[in-house]
Amino acid sequence: LLTRRRQSRCSVATVPSASPPTAATSLLFALPFELLIRIISLLPCAVDVAWTAAVSRVFRDSLADEGMRLREQEGGYEVPNAPEGECPKKWRLFVALTHDANSHQRIAAGSAHSIFVDEHARLSSCGKAAYLPALLGHGEGVRQIMTPTRLASPLDGERVVSVSAGPRCSYALTARGGLWSWGRGACSGHGDEAHQPQPREIDAFAGLRVRAVSAGGSHGVAITAGGGVWSWGVGTDGRLGHGDYQNQRLPQRIAALDSQRVVAVSAGGAHCLALTSDGAVFSWGYGAQGQLGLGDYENHARPERVEALRGMRVVAVSAGGMHSLAITADGAVWSWGHAAQVGHGCPQCGWAVGGGCGQLHQLLPKRVEALAGRRVVAVSVGWKHNLAITADGDVWSWGDGKTSQLGHGTEENQGRPKRVEALSGRRVVAVAAGNSHSLAATAEGAVFSWG
């Protein structure tokens, strides 16, 4: 069952279209054009912009367009040319939704714990420290917390904008670009093996602005301003991307990506994905189930381009335990890796590997046909399951369901994507898939959990 964890105000009231002019409306008309643009740009969700423009007497066409342009400028992204036959306004909204859903994450699901960022940019966590007591960030010896509880460490008063949770380490990114970590020493990025029971800033990034971070099985990967990619932690299987299998206790820049402008990264169980500004995808690390998408079962210690996606503009990527997902600019989802999790089902048994028919793993990206006709704006890959958000705010899930992490009210596996009916109409804007549980956040600020 889905459980509503917490709620904070996020969305704004819309103006009824049938209402006659009021004193408030007249005051809005009197405001400077630049201020009205700023108001539009500060609406919390891209859909709010569309809704406001559709029903408001003030925020119409040109104002909404200028407000969206300001959102794009300050969000650091550009809207590619719309595909032939696509409505430009719908295309701009889709791009904004995709960006919002895949940029800063305010919820994160780890192995058996969750992290949240509240409306005041403060950290909370809950769950069980499955691997070590330091994982929850509440200090030495705290092994289990049943409900979201604010961390005692205030991160020197900094505002948190994004979080990522792994089975052994967790990370928090602040508004000024500082990166904090806690958990197992080997992947905390502080240069030693000492466990970190509370958040501690990674000094190796002093003087740099970190823009994104992702927690893997026992490693981390981050992007700094300008597109540089850094990794640290356990180096087994080449997952750090430095051309070797050595552990790195401090963040080290991945030289093979220096010529690329990387805008997103995702760390899986033992592999990584990187997305460039022109929509190219690179992968490296453990490849025994085809999760690198390079057409083989080999490990690759340096980033290599996923050639099967060349010519498609990829807008988001997510790496899981043994498989990977990508979203292209048309809202299609592509998957590769372990056959039981990629969402293609099996024509013989309806399931996949484990169903008795021995279906082979997917070595190259393949479109998930069960989502055809639906525009997907975000995906999150857990250890063995997947979550996807469509442009209408619905959530779909598939893969392993043994701990009810799919949200369908059963513990059955799903070989193909299936809509999570309990979230229908909730207008979900963010999802997070962990090892055996899932999280979803709505535009109104409510967070739901299951698994």
Salt bridges, closest charged atoms under 4 A:
ASP48 OD1 - ARG427 NH2 2.78
ASP65 OD2 - LYS89 NZ 3.33
GLU66 OE2 - ARG69 NH1 2.91
GLU72 OE2 - ARG92 NE 2.82
GLU74 OE2 - ARG38 NH2 2.80
GLU86 OE1 - ARG375 NH2 2.79
ASP100 OD2 - ARG71 NH2 2.71
ASP100 OD1 - HIS99 ND1 3.44
ASP118 OD2 - ARG122 NE 2.97
GLU119 OE2 - HIS120 NE2 3.84
GLU158 OE1 - ARG176 NE 2.74
GLU193 OE2 - ARG249 NH2 2.37
GLU201 OE2 - ARG176 NH2 2.36
ASP237 OD2 - ARG239 NH2 3.33
ASP258 OD1 - ARG253 NE 2.82
ASP296 OD2 - HIS300 NE2 3.18
GLU304 OE2 - HIS300 ND1 2.70
GLU307 OE1 - ARG310 NE 2.60
ASP394 OD2 - ARG419 NH1 3.20
ASP400 OD1 - LYS402 NZ 2.85
GLU421 OE2 - ARG419 NE 3.20
GLU444 OE2 - ARG427 NH1 3.53
